[in-house]
Amino acid sequence: MSTPNPTATALISVSDKTGIVDFARALAAAGVRLLSTGGTARLLADAGLAVTEVAEITGFPEMLDGRVKTLHPRIHGGLLARRDRPEHLAALREHGIGTIELLVVNLYPFAKATARADCTLEDAIENIDIGGPAMLRAAAKNWADVTVLIDPADYAGVLAELQAGGVSRRTRFRLASKVFAHTAAYDGMIAGYLSSLAEGAEQQPAEVPARDDYPAICTLQLTRTQVLRYGENPHQSAAFYRDAAPAPGSLALWTQLQGKALSYNNIADADAAWECVKTFDAPACVIVKHANPCGVAVGATLVEAYQKAWQTDPTSAFGGIIAFNRPLDEATARQIGDNKQFVEVMIAPEVTPAARDVLAPKQNLRVLEVPLPDPAAAGANALDLKRVGGGVLLQSPDTKNVGPGELRVVTKRAPTPAQMDDLMFAWKVAKFVKSNAIVFCAGGMTLGVGAGQMSRIDSARIASIKAGNAGLSLQGSAVASDAFFPFRDGLDVVVDHGAACVIQPGGSVRDDEVIAAADERGIAMVFTGTRHFRH
């Protein structure tokens, strides 16, 4: 629909009726003839619009319970005919077929139907759209002559262009590309559903079928939102892609307030910091360097939480990512400046105007606002992905958070209430530290973090060295280990450096030996029954 045409025709057939009456009314006011089907036609007619039923054009009624409506040469010929080819136009005249310049279609809600707990295989099959994708593909193929819309969000823009003289070639091409992405995702969704069904489901179509969490065919569709300067290293190219529907509270929902464009490493580290900080209820600060937390703390105020997190490891914090779970205020922003900490990225659910004024002179500092998830609707990515040579590993996300009631005290000495608080804090942090992880904590802050070592003993030693470098005492501290101690030597190392209590998953064949060592050393130890490897 490149130019206004008093004889232009729009075919409208939508399951999502959002905004369609107003859009159709504006088209009619511009002299566009309206064609429609079924419920959409009735809606437009009830709104007082002159609308022609598709059946009047095809000469056939809707049939087979609505399965056949638009699958007809009078529809597809009108969509597919090239206006720049005389032979195409001659064929239309010979057979009495009119052109269609605008197609507005969205598909049967297959995802919504199959998300219902009571959805049978028969219900799912009936929610597979056939005519809609066929029309969309036809119109999108002929984008040079047809404007095709699938999304109510595009109505206003197309209408504005049309009223200004015609829908541009660039817009028609963009909308066609959007259509093919949409139909690809739709078909992928159907393939994923069908290939997830338990063997024999086809024998009982009226029953709700059992489904596998991991379908035989997995189709992912991501939208590129940013081309990055380079990847992990300057010789690697990179881009950031966003899920079609990012999980509530996920980093992908960021709004950048200031600073340079985000890099590949910025985004990866920012995600690690954000995922960690949003697990805390009290005001919290997480500082991440190279995907590992190097300082984590909670406090009565945000500035207290930041100061404690920074004290854990000021050296590693240089050039790091800082995340907060409360609105970033002026006092905290000034404290970061007073510490002369160089920061790559700062993340908070909100940045107050006063804090923005403090940060504004640091023109290269990337400042992001990311909304925290609503606790009532908190979610996570449906699946975690990891690329390997020639394939992809998929797993459910590690959303398990152990509560105090799930802990099992395995030593003669039980933790005091204060020690239990420290243990729970340490365990939350350890979940986000690369394995093997050893985390010393006390008073709502990390004291030493040992990450990513091949030996758990080496992680323990590194954590103690870092605490010493920061001038922090480990006496009376709590220690979290992300996996069990396979021998007592790892336990002895953390106790030698001052640990008074330990939290670990348990599950080693030498658990009895490690428990006996803890009793011998006079410390308290609890088992979580849950491991948090992070590779």
C-alpha positions as CSV (number, residue, x, y, z in Angstrom):
1,M,0.0,0.0,0.0
2,S,2.6,2.4,-1.2
3,T,0.3,5.3,-2.2
4,P,-3.2,6.4,-1.3
5,N,-5.7,4.5,-3.5
6,P,-9.4,5.2,-3.4
7,T,-10.0,1.6,-4.5
8,A,-7.4,0.1,-2.1
9,T,-8.6,-3.0,-0.1
10,A,-7.7,-4.1,3.3
11,L,-8.3,-7.7,4.6
12,I,-8.6,-7.8,8.3
13,S,-8.8,-11.1,10.3
14,V,-7.5,-11.0,13.9
15,S,-7.8,-13.0,17.1
16,D,-6.3,-10.1,19.1
17,K,-8.9,-7.4,18.6
18,T,-6.8,-4.7,20.4
19,G,-7.2,-1.4,18.6
20,I,-8.7,-2.9,15.5
21,V,-12.0,-1.0,15.4
22,D,-10.2,2.4,15.6
23,F,-7.7,1.3,13.0
24,A,-10.4,0.0,10.6
25,R,-12.4,3.2,11.1
26,A,-9.4,5.3,10.1
27,L,-8.9,3.1,7.0
28,A,-12.5,3.5,6.0
29,A,-12.3,7.2,6.5
30,A,-9.3,7.2,4.0
31,G,-11.5,5.4,1.4
32,V,-10.1,1.9,2.0
33,R,-12.5,-1.0,1.3
34,L,-12.7,-3.4,4.2
35,L,-12.8,-7.2,3.9
36,S,-13.0,-9.5,6.9
37,T,-13.9,-12.9,8.3
38,G,-16.0,-14.3,11.1
39,G,-15.8,-12.7,14.4
40,T,-13.7,-9.8,13.1
41,A,-16.3,-9.0,10.5
42,R,-19.1,-9.0,13.0
43,L,-17.1,-6.7,15.4
44,L,-16.5,-4.2,12.6
45,A,-20.1,-4.3,11.4
46,D,-21.4,-3.8,15.0
47,A,-19.2,-0.7,15.2
48,G,-21.0,0.7,12.2
49,L,-18.4,0.1,9.6
50,A,-19.1,-1.1,6.0
51,V,-17.4,-4.5,5.8
52,T,-17.5,-7.2,3.1
53,E,-17.4,-10.8,4.2
54,V,-14.6,-12.8,2.5
55,A,-17.2,-15.4,1.6
56,E,-18.8,-12.8,-0.7
57,I,-15.5,-12.5,-2.5
58,T,-14.7,-16.2,-2.7
59,G,-18.2,-17.4,-3.4
60,F,-17.8,-20.0,-0.7
61,P,-19.0,-19.9,2.9
62,E,-16.6,-20.6,5.8
63,M,-16.5,-24.3,6.0
64,L,-15.1,-27.2,8.0
65,D,-15.7,-25.5,11.4
66,G,-13.9,-22.4,10.1
67,R,-10.8,-24.4,8.9
68,V,-11.4,-23.0,5.4
69,K,-12.1,-19.3,5.1
70,T,-9.4,-17.6,3.0
71,L,-7.7,-20.5,1.2
72,H,-8.9,-19.4,-2.2
73,P,-7.3,-17.9,-5.4
74,R,-9.5,-14.8,-5.1
75,I,-7.7,-14.0,-1.8
76,H,-4.2,-15.3,-2.5
77,G,-4.2,-13.9,-6.1
78,G,-5.1,-10.5,-4.7
79,L,-2.2,-10.7,-2.2
80,L,0.5,-12.3,-4.5
81,A,0.0,-10.5,-7.8
82,R,2.9,-8.2,-8.7
83,R,1.6,-4.8,-9.7
84,D,4.7,-4.3,-11.9
85,R,3.9,-7.3,-14.1
86,P,1.2,-6.8,-16.8
87,E,0.7,-10.5,-17.1
88,H,-0.2,-10.7,-13.4
89,L,-2.7,-7.9,-13.6
90,A,-4.2,-9.4,-16.8
91,A,-4.7,-12.7,-15.0
92,L,-6.5,-10.9,-12.2
93,R,-8.8,-9.2,-14.7
94,E,-9.5,-12.4,-16.6
95,H,-10.6,-14.1,-13.4
96,G,-12.3,-11.2,-11.8
97,I,-9.9,-11.0,-8.9
98,G,-9.3,-7.7,-7.1
99,T,-6.0,-6.7,-5.4
100,I,-5.5,-6.5,-1.7
101,E,-3.2,-3.7,-0.6
102,L,-3.3,-4.2,3.2
103,L,-3.4,-7.4,5.3
104,V,-4.0,-7.3,9.0
105,V,-3.8,-10.8,10.6
106,N,-2.8,-12.3,13.9
107,L,-2.9,-16.0,14.5
108,Y,-4.8,-18.4,16.6
109,P,-3.5,-18.2,20.2
110,F,-1.7,-21.5,20.2
111,A,0.7,-20.6,23.0
112,K,-2.2,-19.4,25.2
113,A,-4.2,-22.6,24.5
114,T,-1.4,-25.0,25.2
115,A,-0.5,-23.2,28.4
116,R,-3.8,-24.2,30.0
117,A,-3.6,-27.1,32.3
118,D,-6.7,-28.7,30.8
119,C,-5.6,-28.4,27.1
120,T,-6.1,-31.6,25.3
121,L,-4.3,-32.6,22.1
122,E,-7.5,-32.0,20.2
123,D,-7.7,-28.4,21.6
124,A,-4.1,-27.8,20.7
125,I,-4.6,-29.0,17.1
126,E,-7.7,-26.8,16.6
127,N,-5.6,-23.8,17.7
128,I,-3.1,-24.4,14.9
129,D,-3.8,-21.6,12.3
130,I,-3.5,-22.5,8.7
131,G,-5.1,-19.8,6.6
132,G,-3.5,-17.0,8.7
133,P,0.1,-18.0,8.1
134,A,-0.6,-18.7,4.5
135,M,-2.0,-15.2,3.9
136,L,0.8,-13.6,6.0
137,R,3.5,-15.4,4.0
138,A,1.8,-14.4,0.7
139,A,1.5,-10.8,1.7
140,A,5.1,-10.7,3.1
141,K,6.5,-12.3,-0.1
142,N,4.8,-9.5,-2.1
143,W,5.9,-6.8,0.4
144,A,6.7,-4.4,-2.5
145,D,2.9,-4.0,-3.2
146,V,1.3,-5.1,0.1
147,T,1.5,-3.8,3.6
148,V,1.2,-6.6,6.1
149,L,0.5,-6.1,9.9
150,I,0.6,-8.7,12.7
151,D,1.1,-6.4,15.7
152,P,-1.4,-3.7,17.0
153,A,1.7,-1.7,18.1
154,D,2.3,-1.0,14.4
155,Y,-1.2,0.3,13.6
156,A,-0.5,3.9,14.5
157,G,2.8,4.2,12.5
158,V,1.3,2.7,9.4
159,L,-1.8,4.9,9.6
160,A,0.4,8.0,10.0
161,E,2.4,7.1,6.9
162,L,-0.7,6.3,4.9
163,Q,-2.3,9.6,5.8
164,A,1.0,11.4,4.9
165,G,1.0,10.0,1.4
166,G,1.7,6.3,1.5
167,V,3.4,3.5,3.5
168,S,7.1,3.7,2.6
169,R,9.0,0.9,1.0
170,R,11.2,0.7,4.0
171,T,8.3,0.2,6.4
172,R,6.7,-2.5,4.1
173,F,10.0,-4.4,4.0
174,R,10.4,-4.1,7.8
175,L,6.9,-5.4,8.4
176,A,7.4,-8.3,6.0
177,S,10.6,-9.3,7.9
178,K,8.6,-9.2,11.1
179,V,6.0,-11.5,9.6
180,F,8.4,-14.2,8.6
181,A,10.0,-14.1,12.1
182,H,6.5,-14.4,13.5
183,T,5.4,-17.4,11.4
184,A,8.8,-19.1,12.0
185,A,8.3,-18.7,15.8
186,Y,4.7,-19.9,15.5
187,D,5.7,-23.1,13.6
188,G,8.6,-23.6,16.0
189,M,6.2,-23.4,18.9
190,I,3.9,-26.0,17.4
191,A,6.8,-28.3,16.6
192,G,8.1,-27.9,20.2
193,Y,4.7,-28.8,21.6
194,L,4.1,-31.8,19.4
195,S,7.6,-33.2,19.9
196,S,7.2,-32.8,23.7
197,L,4.2,-35.1,24.0
198,A,4.6,-38.5,25.6
199,E,4.5,-41.6,23.3
200,G,1.0,-42.6,22.6
201,A,-0.6,-39.2,23.1
202,E,-1.9,-39.3,19.5
203,Q,-4.1,-42.3,20.5
204,Q,-6.1,-40.2,23.0
205,P,-6.6,-36.8,21.4
206,A,-9.4,-35.9,23.8
207,E,-7.1,-36.4,26.9
208,V,-4.6,-33.9,28.3
209,P,-1.3,-35.4,27.2
210,A,1.8,-35.8,29.3
211,R,4.6,-33.5,28.2
212,D,8.3,-33.7,28.5
213,D,10.1,-30.6,29.8
214,Y,12.6,-31.0,26.9
215,P,11.0,-31.4,23.5
216,A,12.6,-33.4,20.8
217,I,12.8,-30.2,18.7
218,C,13.7,-26.9,20.4
219,T,13.3,-23.7,18.4
220,L,14.6,-20.5,19.9
221,Q,13.9,-17.1,18.6
222,L,15.8,-14.1,19.8
223,T,15.8,-10.5,18.7
224,R,19.0,-8.6,18.2
225,T,18.9,-5.4,20.2
226,Q,22.5,-4.2,20.0
227,V,25.6,-4.9,17.9
228,L,28.6,-4.8,20.3
229,R,32.0,-3.3,19.5
230,Y,33.5,-6.7,20.0
231,G,33.2,-9.9,22.1
232,E,35.2,-11.1,25.0
233,N,38.3,-10.0,23.2
234,P,38.8,-7.3,20.4
235,H,39.3,-9.9,17.7
236,Q,35.8,-11.4,18.3
237,S,32.6,-9.9,17.0
238,A,29.5,-9.9,19.1
239,A,25.8,-8.8,19.5
240,F,23.2,-8.9,22.2
241,Y,19.9,-10.7,21.5
242,R,16.8,-10.5,23.7
243,D,14.2,-13.1,24.4
244,A,10.8,-12.5,22.9
245,A,9.4,-12.2,26.4
246,P,12.2,-11.6,28.9
247,A,11.6,-13.0,32.4
248,P,10.3,-10.3,34.9
249,G,13.2,-8.6,36.5
250,S,15.8,-9.9,34.1
251,L,18.7,-7.7,32.9
252,A,17.5,-7.7,29.4
253,L,14.9,-5.1,30.5
254,W,17.5,-2.5,31.2
255,T,17.2,1.2,30.4
256,Q,20.6,2.9,30.0
257,L,20.6,6.4,31.6
258,Q,24.1,7.5,30.6
259,G,27.6,6.3,29.6
260,K,29.3,4.5,26.7
261,A,27.7,1.6,24.9
262,L,27.7,-1.7,26.8
263,S,30.3,-4.2,25.9
264,Y,30.0,-8.0,25.8
265,N,31.9,-8.4,29.1
266,N,29.9,-5.5,30.6
267,I,26.6,-7.4,29.9
268,A,27.9,-10.8,31.1
269,D,29.2,-9.3,34.4
270,A,26.2,-7.1,34.9
271,D,23.9,-10.1,34.6
272,A,25.9,-11.9,37.3
273,A,25.7,-8.9,39.6
274,W,22.0,-8.3,39.0
275,E,21.0,-11.9,39.5
276,C,22.9,-12.0,42.8
277,V,21.7,-8.7,44.3
278,K,18.0,-9.2,43.6
279,T,18.0,-12.4,45.8
280,F,18.4,-10.2,49.0
281,D,15.5,-8.7,50.9
282,A,17.5,-6.1,52.9
283,P,19.3,-3.2,51.2
284,A,22.2,-5.0,49.3
285,C,25.2,-4.3,47.1
286,V,27.0,-6.7,44.9
287,I,30.3,-5.9,43.2
288,V,31.3,-8.3,40.4
289,K,34.6,-8.6,38.6
290,H,35.1,-11.1,35.8
291,A,31.7,-12.8,36.5
292,N,32.5,-13.4,40.2
293,P,31.2,-11.5,43.2
294,C,34.3,-9.9,44.8
295,G,32.2,-8.0,47.4
296,V,28.6,-8.6,48.7
297,A,26.9,-7.0,51.7
298,V,23.6,-6.0,53.2
299,G,23.1,-3.0,55.5
300,A,20.5,-0.8,57.2
301,T,21.0,1.6,54.3
302,L,22.3,1.3,50.8
303,V,25.4,3.3,51.5
304,E,26.2,1.0,54.4
305,A,25.8,-2.0,52.1
306,Y,28.0,-0.5,49.5
307,Q,30.8,0.4,51.9
308,K,30.8,-3.1,53.4
309,A,30.9,-4.7,50.0
310,W,33.7,-2.5,48.8
311,Q,35.8,-3.2,51.9
312,T,35.8,-6.9,51.1
313,D,38.2,-6.5,48.2
314,P,38.9,-2.9,47.1
315,T,41.6,-4.1,44.7
316,S,39.4,-6.4,42.7
317,A,36.5,-3.9,42.9
318,F,38.5,-1.5,40.7
319,G,36.9,-1.7,37.2
320,G,34.0,-3.8,38.4
321,I,30.2,-3.8,38.1
322,I,28.1,-2.6,41.0
323,A,24.5,-3.6,41.5
324,F,22.0,-2.4,44.1
325,N,18.5,-3.8,45.0
326,R,17.2,-0.4,46.1
327,P,17.0,3.0,44.4
328,L,20.5,4.4,44.1
329,D,20.5,7.6,46.3
330,E,22.8,10.6,46.4
331,A,24.6,9.5,49.6
332,T,25.6,6.1,48.0
333,A,26.6,7.8,44.7
334,R,28.9,10.2,46.6
335,Q,30.4,7.4,48.6
336,I,31.4,5.6,45.5
337,G,33.2,8.8,44.3
338,D,34.8,9.3,47.7
339,N,36.3,5.8,47.5
340,K,37.7,6.8,44.1
341,Q,36.4,3.5,42.8
342,F,36.5,3.2,39.0
343,V,33.3,1.5,37.9
344,E,32.3,0.1,34.5
345,V,28.6,-0.3,35.1
346,M,26.2,0.6,37.8
347,I,22.8,-1.0,38.1
348,A,19.8,-0.2,40.3
349,P,16.0,-0.5,40.0
350,E,15.9,3.3,40.1
351,V,18.4,6.1,40.2
352,T,17.2,9.2,42.0
353,P,17.6,12.6,40.3
354,A,20.1,13.7,42.9
355,A,22.2,10.6,42.3
356,R,22.0,11.1,38.6
357,D,23.4,14.6,39.1
358,V,26.4,13.2,41.1
359,L,27.1,10.5,38.4
360,A,26.5,12.8,35.3
361,P,30.1,14.1,35.2
362,K,31.4,10.6,34.7
363,Q,30.4,10.5,31.1
364,N,31.8,7.0,30.4
365,L,30.1,5.4,33.4
366,R,27.3,3.2,32.2
367,V,24.3,3.6,34.5
368,L,21.4,1.1,34.1
369,E,17.9,1.0,35.6
370,V,16.4,-2.5,35.7
371,P,13.0,-3.1,37.3
372,L,12.9,-5.6,40.1
373,P,10.4,-8.4,39.5
374,D,7.0,-8.2,41.3
375,P,7.4,-10.8,44.1
376,A,3.9,-12.1,43.1
377,A,5.0,-12.6,39.5
378,A,8.7,-13.2,39.9
379,G,10.1,-15.5,37.3
380,A,13.3,-16.7,35.7
381,N,14.5,-17.7,32.3
382,A,12.6,-20.9,31.3
383,L,15.8,-22.6,30.4
384,D,19.6,-21.9,30.7
385,L,21.6,-22.4,27.6
386,K,25.3,-23.1,27.1
387,R,26.9,-23.5,23.7
388,V,29.3,-26.4,23.1
389,G,30.9,-27.6,19.9
390,G,28.1,-28.6,17.6
391,G,25.3,-28.3,20.0
392,V,23.6,-26.6,23.0
393,L,23.2,-27.7,26.6
394,L,19.8,-26.8,28.1
395,Q,18.9,-27.0,31.8
396,S,16.3,-25.5,34.1
397,P,17.6,-22.4,35.9
398,D,19.2,-22.7,39.4
399,T,16.4,-20.9,41.3
400,K,16.6,-23.1,44.4
401,N,17.0,-21.0,47.5
402,V,17.4,-23.0,50.7
403,G,15.4,-21.8,53.7
404,P,16.5,-22.1,57.3
405,G,13.9,-24.8,57.9
406,E,15.6,-27.0,55.3
407,L,19.0,-27.0,56.9
408,R,20.3,-30.0,58.9
409,V,22.7,-29.5,61.8
410,V,25.1,-32.4,61.6
411,T,27.5,-31.4,64.4
412,K,27.3,-31.5,68.2
413,R,27.5,-27.8,68.3
414,A,24.5,-25.9,66.7
415,P,24.9,-22.5,65.1
416,T,23.8,-19.5,67.2
417,P,21.1,-17.3,65.7
418,A,23.7,-14.8,64.6
419,Q,25.8,-17.5,63.0
420,M,22.8,-18.9,61.2
421,D,22.2,-15.5,59.7
422,D,25.8,-15.4,58.5
423,L,25.5,-18.9,57.1
424,M,22.4,-18.1,55.1
425,F,24.0,-14.9,53.8
426,A,27.2,-16.9,52.8
427,W,25.1,-19.5,51.1
428,K,23.3,-17.0,49.0
429,V,26.6,-15.5,47.8
430,A,28.2,-18.9,47.1
431,K,25.5,-19.7,44.7
432,F,26.8,-17.0,42.4
433,V,30.5,-17.7,42.7
434,K,32.3,-19.9,40.1
435,S,33.1,-23.4,41.4
436,N,34.9,-24.4,43.4
437,A,33.5,-21.7,45.6
438,I,34.5,-20.9,49.2
439,V,33.0,-17.7,50.8
440,F,33.9,-16.3,54.3
441,C,31.3,-14.0,55.7
442,A,30.3,-12.2,58.9
443,G,28.0,-9.4,59.9
444,G,26.1,-9.3,56.6
445,M,29.2,-8.9,54.4
446,T,31.7,-11.1,52.5
447,L,35.2,-11.2,54.0
448,G,37.0,-13.3,51.5
449,V,35.9,-15.0,48.3
450,G,37.7,-17.9,46.6
451,A,36.4,-18.7,43.1
452,G,37.0,-20.9,40.1
453,Q,39.8,-23.1,41.4
454,M,40.4,-26.7,40.5
455,S,40.9,-27.5,44.2
456,R,38.5,-26.5,47.0
457,I,41.5,-26.1,49.3
458,D,43.1,-23.6,46.9
459,S,39.8,-21.6,46.9
460,A,39.8,-21.6,50.7
461,R,43.4,-20.4,50.8
462,I,42.8,-17.7,48.2
463,A,39.7,-16.5,50.1
464,S,41.8,-16.1,53.3
465,I,44.6,-14.3,51.4
466,K,42.1,-11.8,50.0
467,A,40.7,-11.2,53.5
468,G,44.2,-10.6,54.8
469,N,45.0,-8.2,51.9
470,A,41.9,-6.2,52.8
471,G,42.8,-6.1,56.5
472,L,39.7,-8.2,57.5
473,S,39.8,-10.8,60.3
474,L,38.2,-14.2,59.7
475,Q,38.0,-15.1,63.3
476,G,34.5,-16.3,64.1
477,S,33.4,-16.1,60.5
478,A,30.9,-18.3,58.6
479,V,32.0,-20.2,55.5
480,A,29.9,-21.5,52.6
481,S,31.2,-24.2,50.2
482,D,29.1,-24.6,47.1
483,A,29.7,-28.4,47.1
484,F,30.7,-30.9,49.7
485,F,34.1,-31.3,51.2
486,P,35.5,-34.5,49.7
487,F,38.1,-34.8,52.6
488,R,38.5,-33.2,55.9
489,D,41.5,-31.2,54.7
490,G,39.4,-28.5,53.1
491,L,37.4,-28.1,56.4
492,D,40.7,-27.9,58.4
493,V,41.9,-25.0,56.1
494,V,38.8,-22.8,56.7
495,V,38.9,-23.5,60.4
496,D,42.6,-22.8,60.6
497,H,41.8,-19.4,59.2
498,G,39.1,-18.6,61.7
499,A,35.8,-20.1,60.6
500,A,33.5,-20.9,63.5
501,C,30.7,-22.4,61.4
502,V,30.3,-24.0,58.0
503,I,27.4,-24.5,55.5
504,Q,27.8,-27.0,52.8
505,P,25.6,-29.4,50.8
506,G,26.8,-32.7,52.2
507,G,26.6,-35.9,50.2
508,S,30.2,-37.0,50.2
509,V,31.1,-40.6,50.9
510,R,33.3,-39.2,53.6
511,D,30.7,-37.0,55.2
512,D,31.2,-38.9,58.5
513,E,34.9,-38.1,58.4
514,V,34.2,-34.4,57.8
515,I,31.5,-34.2,60.5
516,A,33.9,-35.8,62.9
517,A,36.6,-33.2,62.0
518,A,34.1,-30.4,62.6
519,D,33.3,-31.8,66.0
520,E,37.0,-32.2,66.8
521,R,37.6,-28.6,65.9
522,G,34.6,-27.4,67.9
523,I,32.7,-25.7,65.1
524,A,29.0,-25.9,64.0
525,M,28.2,-27.3,60.6
526,V,24.9,-27.5,58.6
527,F,24.0,-29.4,55.5
528,T,21.7,-27.9,52.8
529,G,21.2,-31.0,50.7
530,T,21.5,-28.7,47.7
531,R,24.6,-28.1,45.5
532,H,25.3,-24.9,43.6
533,F,28.0,-25.6,41.0
534,R,28.4,-22.7,38.6
535,H,30.6,-23.2,35.6
